[in-house]
Amino acid sequence: MRENHLKRLWEQGQPALGGWLTLPSSFSAEIFANAGFDWVCIDTQHGLIDYQTSVTMLQAISTTEVVPIVRVPWNEPGIIMKSLDAGAYGIIVPMVNSRAEAEAAVAACRYAPDGIRSHGPLRASIYGGRDYSAKANETLLCITMIETVQAIENLDEILSVPGVDAAYIGPSDLGVSLGIGPGADHEEQAFVDAVQAVLDACGRHGVVPGVHGGNVTTARKRVEQGFRFVEMCADSDALFRTAIGDLKAVRGASVTDEASAEV
């Protein structure tokens, strides 16, 4: 089966830097896949991407060695299984707040006897290889999102579930849940403590700590903190920043330089 390069990076103690795809375009996926990221995530939760388009984007990513990840809309087994069958090598599951929800996410990502995933890797077996069915459970990633006060309170229960490979902080939802508001980062102590709590709990349970950086500055900070699965650039944000920068270079400082919305 095709190797999951993220696992090798993590075994070596290295951070895996990722790009984030929100635009429904196989070409933008191809551009990001060729940019040199370790992984690229197709966001079907908040991105403007439906299932059929995500398949074409996975095909575009397959022209490189970049690891393809999909964030599903919700912790629902049907879409998790379909995304894996399409060739995703990891699933990011939003709003995992309890041990039961973590167990459900893992089960949907694994074939029996480790889970309930139905067998039918239509495209995945072409992308992954002939021995896909035998090696999928040990190769593919189940990544649970930690993004609420409830999830922080239940960290040990969530991260002790066998088969949870990584925990991924959603900073905007976490900030909202804490009553601070959305954003890639906050200085409020409650937010700082929550981020550290995830990092510490991952260490206790042998789970890879991940986070949505949202920008280069925050991504660097998270890598220095010890996070090893870090998003640092989104397609829509990159397009927005470049367009604004180019327009300012020609028209001048009257062009707005407000940041685009957080994913």
C-alpha positions in Angstrom: 0.0 0.0 0.0 1.1 3.5 -0.7 3.0 4.9 2.3 1.4 7.6 4.5 4.4 9.9 4.8 2.9 11.8 7.8 3.4 8.7 9.9 7.1 8.7 9.0 7.5 12.4 9.8 5.9 11.9 13.2 8.0 8.9 14.0 11.0 11.2 13.3 9.6 13.9 15.6 9.1 16.3 12.7 6.1 18.6 12.2 3.9 18.1 9.1 2.9 21.3 7.5 -0.4 21.5 5.6 -2.4 23.5 3.1 -6.2 24.0 3.3 -8.5 23.8 0.3 -11.9 25.6 0.4 -12.4 26.4 -3.3 -14.2 23.7 -5.4 -11.4 23.4 -8.0 -9.2 20.5 -9.0 -6.7 23.0 -10.4 -6.3 24.8 -7.1 -5.8 21.4 -5.4 -3.1 20.6 -8.0 -1.4 23.9 -7.3 -1.4 23.4 -3.6 -0.3 19.8 -4.0 2.7 20.9 -6.0 3.6 23.7 -3.6 5.6 21.4 -1.2 3.2 20.9 1.7 3.4 17.6 3.6 -0.4 17.3 3.5 -3.4 19.0 1.9 -6.9 19.0 3.3 -10.1 19.3 1.3 -12.5 21.0 3.5 -16.1 19.7 2.9 -17.4 21.2 6.1 -17.0 24.9 5.7 -15.4 24.9 2.2 -17.5 25.3 -0.9 -16.9 21.7 -2.0 -19.3 18.9 -2.7 -18.5 15.2 -2.8 -18.1 14.8 -6.6 -15.7 17.8 -6.7 -13.7 16.5 -3.8 -13.1 13.3 -5.8 -11.6 15.3 -8.7 -9.5 17.3 -6.1 -8.2 14.0 -4.7 -7.3 12.9 -8.2 -5.4 16.2 -8.7 -3.5 15.7 -5.4 -2.6 12.2 -6.5 -0.2 13.6 -9.1 2.1 14.3 -6.2 3.3 12.5 -3.0 1.4 14.9 -0.8 -0.9 13.2 1.7 -4.6 13.8 0.9 -6.8 14.6 3.9 -10.5 15.4 4.0 -12.4 17.3 6.6 -15.9 15.8 6.6 -19.0 18.0 7.3 -19.8 16.0 10.5 -19.2 12.9 12.5 -21.4 10.8 10.3 -20.2 7.4 9.2 -21.6 7.5 5.6 -19.6 10.5 4.5 -16.5 9.4 6.4 -16.5 6.0 4.6 -17.2 7.6 1.1 -14.3 10.0 1.6 -12.0 7.2 2.4 -13.3 5.1 -0.5 -12.5 8.1 -2.7 -8.9 8.0 -1.6 -8.5 10.2 1.5 -5.6 9.1 3.6 -6.9 10.8 6.7 -10.2 12.1 7.9 -10.6 15.2 10.1 -13.8 14.8 12.1 -15.3 18.1 13.5 -16.8 18.7 17.0 -15.7 15.5 18.8 -16.8 16.3 22.4 -16.9 12.9 24.1 -15.4 9.4 24.2 -18.5 8.0 22.5 -18.1 10.5 19.6 -14.4 9.6 19.3 -15.2 5.9 19.2 -17.8 6.5 16.5 -15.3 8.5 14.4 -12.7 5.7 14.7 -15.2 3.0 14.0 -16.2 4.6 10.7 -12.5 4.9 9.6 -11.6 1.2 10.3 -12.6 -2.1 8.8 -13.7 -4.9 11.1 -12.6 -6.1 13.6 -11.4 -2.6 14.5 -14.5 -0.7 13.2 -17.6 -0.7 11.1 -16.3 0.6 7.8 -18.1 -1.0 4.9 -15.8 -2.5 2.3 -15.9 -0.9 -1.1 -12.6 1.2 -1.7 -13.6 1.9 -5.3 -11.0 4.6 -6.0 -8.9 4.1 -2.8 -7.6 0.7 -4.0 -6.4 2.3 -7.2 -4.6 5.1 -5.4 -3.5 3.1 -2.4 -2.6 -0.1 -4.1 -3.7 -3.7 -4.4 -3.2 -4.5 -0.7 -5.3 -1.5 0.4 -7.9 -3.6 2.2 -5.3 -5.5 4.3 -3.3 -2.4 5.3 -5.9 0.4 5.4 -6.5 0.2 9.1 -2.8 0.7 10.0 -2.2 3.4 7.3 -5.1 5.8 7.3 -5.6 8.5 9.9 -8.5 9.3 12.2 -8.1 12.9 13.4 -10.6 14.3 15.9 -11.2 18.0 16.2 -11.0 19.5 19.7 -12.9 22.8 19.5 -15.2 23.2 22.5 -15.1 23.6 26.3 -16.7 20.2 26.6 -14.0 18.6 24.5 -11.3 20.2 26.7 -13.0 18.8 29.8 -13.1 15.4 28.2 -9.6 15.3 26.7 -8.4 12.2 28.4 -11.5 10.3 27.6 -11.3 11.3 23.9 -7.6 10.8 23.4 -7.5 7.5 25.2 -9.7 5.9 22.5 -7.7 3.4 20.5 -7.4 4.5 16.9 -7.4 8.2 17.5 -4.2 9.2 15.6 -4.2 13.0 16.1 -6.2 15.7 17.8 -6.7 18.9 15.8 -7.6 22.2 17.5 -10.2 24.3 15.7 -9.2 27.7 17.2 -12.2 29.7 16.0 -14.8 27.4 17.4 -12.8 26.9 20.6 -12.6 30.7 21.0 -16.4 31.0 20.4 -17.0 28.2 23.0 -14.9 30.0 25.5 -16.8 33.2 25.0 -13.8 35.0 23.4 -14.8 34.9 19.8 -13.4 33.4 16.6 -9.8 33.8 15.5 -6.6 31.9 14.8 -5.1 32.8 18.2 -6.0 34.7 21.4 -4.0 36.0 24.3 -6.8 35.4 26.9 -5.5 32.9 29.5 -8.5 30.6 29.1 -7.6 30.0 25.4 -3.8 29.7 26.1 -4.6 27.1 28.8 -6.9 25.2 26.5 -4.3 24.9 23.8 -1.7 23.8 26.3 -4.1 21.3 27.7 -4.5 19.6 24.3 -0.7 19.5 23.8 -0.3 17.9 27.3 -3.1 15.4 26.8 -1.7 14.3 23.4 1.7 13.7 25.1 0.0 11.5 27.8 -1.8 9.4 25.3 0.6 9.1 22.4 -1.6 11.1 20.1 -0.2 13.6 17.5 -1.1 17.2 18.5 -2.5 19.2 15.6 -3.9 22.7 15.1 -5.3 25.0 12.5 -2.7 27.7 12.4 -4.7 30.1 10.1 -1.6 32.1 9.2 2.2 31.9 9.0 2.8 33.7 12.3 0.5 31.5 14.3 1.7 28.3 12.5 5.3 29.0 13.4 4.3 29.6 17.0 2.4 26.3 17.1 5.3 24.4 15.6 7.6 25.9 18.3 5.1 24.8 20.9 5.4 21.2 19.8 2.4 20.8 17.5 3.2 18.3 14.7 0.2 18.5 12.4 -0.2 22.2 11.5 -2.2 24.0 8.8 -0.5 27.2 7.7 -2.1 28.4 4.5 -5.6 28.2 2.8 -6.3 28.7 -0.9 -8.9 31.3 -0.5 -6.8 33.3 2.0 -3.7 33.1 -0.3 -5.7 34.3 -3.3 -7.1 37.1 -1.3 -3.8 38.2 0.1 -2.1 38.1 -3.3 -4.8 40.0 -5.0 -4.8 42.7 -2.3 -1.0 42.9 -2.4 -0.8 43.2 -6.2 -3.6 45.8 -6.3 -2.0 47.9 -3.6 1.3 47.8 -5.4 -0.3 49.4 -8.4 -3.1 51.5 -7.0 -1.6 52.4 -3.6 -2.5 52.2 0.0 -6.2 53.0 -0.5 -6.9 49.3 -1.1 -8.2 47.5 2.0 -5.8 45.2 3.7 -8.3 43.6 6.0 -7.7 39.9 6.5 -10.1 37.4 5.0 -12.4 35.3 7.2 -10.9 32.5 9.3 -11.7 29.0 8.0 
